[in-house]
Amino acid sequence: MEKSAKVFVAGHRGMVGSAIMRKLTENNFLNVITRTSEQLDLRNQQEVDTFFKAENPDYVFLAAAKVGGILANNVYRAEFLYDNLLIESNIIHAAYKYKTKKLLFLGSSCIYPKMAPQPLKEEYLLTGLLEPTNEPYAIAKITGIKLCEAYRDQYGCNFISAMPTNLYGQGDNYHPENSHVIPGLIRRFHDAKMNRNDHVAIWGSGSPLREFLYVDDLANACLFLMEKYNEKLFINIGTGIDITIKDLAELIKEVVGFEGSIVFDASKPDGTPRKLMDVSKLAAMGWQYSIFLKEGLTKTYEFFKDEISK
């Protein structure tokens, strides 16, 4: 990407989009364009078309999405499917129509079958049934991948896709019910510490294995791919290292400084037993993560405390 190129970051106020914005600023990109959801409804095809016609971006980072944790994914099933289908369809089509040089679509590791072999290789897509609790979101993300592939096949568009593992970091959502696992646990342990509770209850058995990537590492990978990757097949982004939810909870408990006990509610769903990305393809290109889990959790807890003190 040329430093003077016009770059559109869709979803720039979200955790991923804001991390990409920080990375673009750090790398002296001078012509980054953004729109808030109030200024541009990405679900509205006419608004998106009008925006692309007026701005004609050279590069697009498609980080906009409706996102949430297990509970939100399961409860708001229609919204997660409908809104995400509209967002990605409108942007990808407009990028083709107005001749965007390159687009990067960001998916999610939930696209893989629930019982897929581990670690998750890119070729495992569509080889089995999805995890039921987040199936609508996963289907929307799979559709985004296939749209990029189809526009490449039919029109020759340089549209690429990347699948990040579970993310955390600055700008996360700490809602008690609609958050992902790390921000949700940070809030619970922090609240329990402030209220001097004797325990924290956590959904599930604690046995599932999960992989986590600090969001600024993801942003670094996104710029790397926009510069160097031009293939049809999507590519995984992660650390290649996983941890049990139980051990993660113990680590967050330590970072927060909560001194009570942890109680696991095995009557609540665990979700997918294990999700570990095979990141060998990205590693072979020369990219790897730089922020280790405890360091990232410590940074994230500081961001959380700053946020709630405002």
Secondary structure, 3 states (H helix, E strand, C coil): CCCCCCEEEECCCCHHHHHHHHHHHHCCCCCEECCCCCCCCCCCHHHHHHHHHHHCCCEEEECCCCCCCHHHHHHCHHHHHHHHHHHHHHHHHHHHHCCCCEEEEECCHHHCCCCCCCCECHHHCCCCCCCHHHHHHHHHHHHHHHHHHHHHHHHCCCEEEEEECEEECCCCCCCCCCCCHHHHHHHHHHHHHHHCCCEEEEECCCCCEEEEEEHHHHHHHHHHHHHHCCCCCCEEECCCCEEEHHHHHHHHHHHHCCCCEEEEECCCCCCCCEECECCHHHHHHCCCCCCCHHHHHHHHHHHHHHHHCC
